[in-house]
């Protein structure tokens, strides 16, 4: 049987990865083909790939958009092995990364203003659990030399997903007070970036056991147990903004109460639905907004900022053979705070 690309078409660059064949989401070795390196493309030997919670959703087709076989992964770190004839920014041997964004129209208002992440024709990737990827150079970022490659991988999703709202919604001013809801993959990065920006940080969590980590390990200033009415009441109208990283349904009313006049609650966790209480918005001039990763310029800025302030993700590195176990643990919240697959040293061809 001919080996095929993920799109079903025979192509010229052989690749090996781990894929799910159906909605059970179980990964196993899979050989396929990538497109050849185009004139503006870079081919990347994958060294590390982070595991994101959205990988779980894609593997099980929770959003109704998955096609199989499916190779997940969009937090890719590697080294350039080939460049197209018109590539200007990269050369063979460069350490680079590729996140979710791999294509856009390049002509709309959003693209023209470095917001490719909001392009109506954006193209996303989910195939990083593999030995090589081919990416347009525009959607490739340079990894600063001071950043460890494994701990840098989650920053291409979790990192930019919280860095962008802090910057774009003006919650990055020294002396401001920002809340971070949820202390997982996104939440722990939000604490690190906000503190580096000079912002006072309060972590808000349903798990009181995370207080020690929030304050002693990550440097948060205060911690609120969201199921304690007295604690929540003590912090009413104290926050300039909130970065909400929670993925499941949760009440917004208690969070809106923590905001000052004109405060913003920024949703980045991607829950399917939330109930929006309107009176707090009217009487406090408050806003509930969303934010989806970041554009390519902002992603590079994020990495440069991380290098300057020695910021990386807290990770547990695994072999690709343990990816299924890691996904099961992730579903249970059993990781602090992100799994990263050592693709370069553990992925073997299934041929």
C-alpha positions in Angstrom: 0.0 0.0 0.0 1.3 3.4 -0.9 2.2 5.7 2.0 0.2 8.9 1.9 0.3 12.4 3.2 -2.2 13.5 5.9 -4.3 15.0 3.0 -4.4 11.7 1.2 -2.1 12.7 -1.6 1.2 10.9 -2.3 4.1 13.4 -2.0 7.8 13.4 -2.0 9.2 13.9 1.4 8.8 10.9 3.7 8.0 11.5 7.4 7.4 9.3 10.4 5.2 10.1 13.4 2.6 8.9 15.8 -1.1 9.1 14.7 -4.6 8.3 15.9 -6.7 6.3 13.4 -10.1 7.1 14.9 -11.9 8.9 17.8 -10.5 6.5 20.4 -7.5 8.8 20.2 -4.9 6.1 20.8 -1.5 6.9 19.1 0.7 4.5 17.3 3.5 4.7 14.7 2.6 6.1 11.3 4.5 6.8 8.1 3.4 9.5 5.7 4.7 12.1 3.3 5.2 15.9 3.6 5.2 18.3 0.7 8.6 19.0 -0.8 10.4 22.2 0.4 8.9 25.1 -1.5 10.8 28.2 -2.5 9.7 30.1 0.7 9.6 27.0 2.9 12.0 25.6 5.6 12.1 21.9 6.4 12.6 21.4 10.2 13.9 18.3 11.9 11.7 18.1 15.0 13.6 17.8 18.2 10.8 18.5 20.7 7.0 18.9 20.6 4.9 20.0 23.5 1.6 18.3 24.4 -1.4 20.7 24.6 -4.8 20.0 26.0 -6.2 20.8 22.5 -4.4 17.7 21.3 -6.8 15.7 23.4 -9.8 17.5 21.8 -8.4 16.9 18.3 -7.6 13.3 18.9 -11.1 12.5 20.1 -12.8 14.9 17.6 -14.5 16.8 20.4 -14.8 19.8 18.1 -16.1 17.9 15.0 -13.2 19.0 12.8 -10.7 16.1 13.1 -9.8 13.9 10.1 -7.9 10.6 10.5 -5.2 9.4 10.5 -4.4 12.4 12.8 -0.9 13.3 13.9 -1.3 15.9 16.7 1.1 18.6 18.0 1.6 22.3 17.4 4.4 23.2 19.8 7.4 22.3 17.6 11.0 23.0 18.2 13.7 21.9 15.9 16.6 22.6 13.6 16.4 23.7 9.9 17.7 21.0 7.5 16.7 22.5 4.2 15.6 26.0 2.9 13.8 27.0 -0.2 15.4 29.1 -2.9 13.7 32.4 -1.8 14.1 31.9 2.0 15.7 35.0 3.5 15.4 34.7 7.3 16.8 31.2 8.0 19.6 28.9 7.0 20.4 25.3 7.6 21.4 24.6 11.2 19.2 27.4 12.7 17.2 26.6 15.9 13.6 27.4 15.1 10.0 26.8 16.2 6.6 26.5 14.6 3.3 26.9 16.5 -0.3 26.6 15.5 -0.2 29.1 12.7 1.2 27.9 9.4 -0.7 30.0 6.9 -2.8 33.1 6.2 -4.0 35.2 3.3 -1.2 37.9 3.8 -3.5 40.5 2.3 -6.3 41.3 4.8 -6.3 44.1 7.4 -5.3 41.7 10.2 -2.4 40.2 8.3 -1.2 43.6 7.3 -1.0 44.6 11.0 0.7 41.4 12.2 -2.4 39.7 13.5 -2.3 36.7 11.2 -3.9 34.8 14.1 -7.2 36.6 13.3 -7.0 36.2 9.5 -10.3 34.8 8.2 -8.3 32.3 6.1 -5.7 31.3 8.7 -4.3 27.7 8.4 -3.4 25.8 11.6 -1.1 22.8 12.1 -1.6 19.6 14.1 1.2 17.3 13.1 4.2 18.0 15.4 4.4 14.4 16.8 6.7 13.6 13.8 10.3 13.7 12.7 10.0 16.5 10.2 7.7 19.4 9.3 7.7 21.8 6.3 6.7 25.4 7.1 6.6 28.7 5.3 9.4 30.8 6.7 6.9 33.6 7.6 5.4 31.2 10.1 8.7 30.1 11.6 10.3 31.8 14.6 13.9 31.9 15.7 14.7 30.4 19.1 17.1 32.6 21.1 20.3 30.8 22.1 19.7 31.2 25.8 16.5 29.3 25.9 16.6 25.5 26.5 14.9 23.9 23.5 12.7 21.4 25.4 11.3 24.0 27.9 10.7 26.4 25.1 8.3 24.2 23.1 5.1 25.0 25.2 5.8 28.7 24.8 4.7 28.4 21.2 1.1 27.8 22.4 0.7 28.2 26.1 3.3 31.0 26.3 2.0 33.2 23.4 -1.7 32.5 24.5 -1.1 34.4 27.7 1.6 36.8 26.6 -0.6 38.2 23.8 -3.5 39.2 26.0 -1.2 40.8 28.6 0.3 43.0 25.9 -2.7 43.6 23.6 -5.1 44.4 26.4 -2.8 46.7 28.2 -2.3 44.5 31.3 1.5 44.7 31.1 2.0 48.0 33.0 4.2 47.9 36.1 2.1 48.3 39.2 -1.1 46.9 37.7 -2.8 44.1 39.4 -3.8 41.1 37.3 -5.6 37.9 38.2 -4.8 34.5 36.7 -7.6 32.0 36.8 -6.4 28.4 36.7 -2.8 27.2 37.4 -2.1 24.8 34.6 -0.1 25.0 31.4 -1.3 28.4 30.4 -1.8 29.7 33.9 1.8 29.1 35.1 3.1 30.9 32.0 0.8 33.8 32.7 2.2 34.2 36.2 5.7 34.2 34.9 5.2 36.7 32.1 3.1 39.1 34.2 5.7 39.1 37.0 8.5 39.8 34.6 6.4 42.8 33.3 6.3 44.2 36.8 2.7 43.3 37.4 1.2 42.2 40.7 -0.4 38.8 40.3 -3.2 37.0 42.1 -3.8 33.4 41.2 -7.4 32.3 41.4 -8.0 28.5 41.7 -10.5 25.9 42.8 -7.6 23.9 44.2 -6.2 25.3 47.5 -3.4 22.8 47.2 -1.9 25.0 44.4 -1.3 27.9 46.7 2.2 26.9 47.6 3.2 26.4 44.0 1.6 29.7 42.9 3.5 31.8 45.5 6.7 30.0 46.3 7.5 28.3 43.0 6.0 30.7 40.4 6.2 34.0 42.3 2.6 35.1 42.5 1.8 37.7 45.1 -1.4 36.4 46.4 -3.8 33.4 46.0 -7.6 33.2 46.1 -9.4 29.9 46.7 -12.4 30.6 44.4 -14.8 28.4 46.5 -14.2 30.5 49.6 -16.8 33.4 49.7 -14.8 35.3 52.3 -11.6 35.2 50.3 -13.4 36.2 47.1 -15.2 39.0 48.9 -12.0 40.4 50.3 -10.7 40.9 46.8 -13.7 42.6 45.2 -12.8 45.5 42.9 -9.0 45.0 43.2 -8.0 43.7 39.8 -7.2 45.7 36.7 -7.7 42.6 34.5 -8.0 38.8 34.6 -6.5 36.2 32.3 -8.9 33.3 32.4 -7.2 30.0 31.4 -9.8 27.5 32.4 -11.0 25.1 29.7 -14.3 23.9 31.2 -17.5 25.7 32.1 -17.2 28.0 35.2 -19.2 30.9 36.6 -18.0 34.4 35.5 -20.0 36.5 38.0 -17.5 36.0 40.9 -14.6 36.9 38.5 -16.3 40.0 37.2 -16.8 41.1 40.8 -13.0 41.1 41.3 -12.5 43.6 38.6 -12.1 47.4 39.1 -14.1 49.9 37.1 -13.3 49.4 33.3 -11.5 46.1 34.0 -11.2 43.3 31.5 -11.7 39.6 31.8 -9.8 37.9 29.0 -10.8 34.4 28.0 -8.0 32.3 26.6 -8.8 28.8 27.9 -11.4 28.0 25.2 -14.4 26.6 27.0 -17.3 25.6 24.7 -19.8 27.9 26.4 -20.1 30.3 29.3 -23.0 32.2 30.9 -22.4 35.9 30.6 -24.0 38.1 33.3 -24.7 41.5 31.9 -25.4 43.8 34.9 -21.7 43.8 36.1 -20.7 44.9 32.6 -23.2 47.8 32.5 -22.6 49.1 36.0 -18.9 48.7 36.1 -18.0 49.4 32.5 -16.3 46.0 32.5 -15.6 43.9 29.4 -15.3 40.2 28.7 -13.1 39.6 25.6 -11.3 36.7 24.0 -7.7 36.2 22.7 -6.4 33.5 20.4 -2.6 32.8 20.4 -0.7 35.7 18.7 0.6 36.9 15.4 4.1 36.0 14.2 5.8 39.3 15.2 4.3 39.0 18.7 5.4 35.4 19.0 8.9 36.3 18.2 8.7 39.2 20.6 7.5 36.8 23.3 10.4 34.5 22.8 12.9 37.4 22.9 11.3 38.7 26.1 11.4 35.2 27.6 15.1 35.0 26.8 15.8 38.4 28.3 14.0 37.5 31.5 15.0 33.8 31.7 11.4 32.5 31.3 10.7 29.0 30.3 7.8 26.5 30.8 7.9 24.0 33.7 8.0 20.7 31.9 8.1 16.9 32.2 10.1 15.5 29.2 8.9 12.1 27.9 9.7 9.7 25.1 7.2 9.4 22.3 6.4 5.8 23.4 4.9 7.4 26.5 2.7 9.9 24.7 -0.5 7.9 25.3 0.1 7.7 29.0 1.0 11.4 29.1 -2.3 12.3 27.4 -4.2 10.2 29.9 -2.4 12.0 32.8 -3.0 15.4 31.1 -6.8 14.6 31.0 -6.6 14.1 34.8 -4.6 17.2 35.4 -1.6 15.1 36.5 1.3 17.3 35.2 3.2 20.3 36.4 2.8 22.0 34.1 3.4 20.7 30.5 4.5 17.5 28.9 7.2 17.7 26.1 8.0 14.8 23.8 11.7 14.3 23.1 11.0 13.5 19.5 14.6 13.8 18.3 15.9 11.1 20.6 13.0 8.7 20.8 11.0 8.7 17.5 11.9 5.8 15.3 10.6 5.2 11.8 7.7 2.6 11.7 8.8 1.3 8.3 
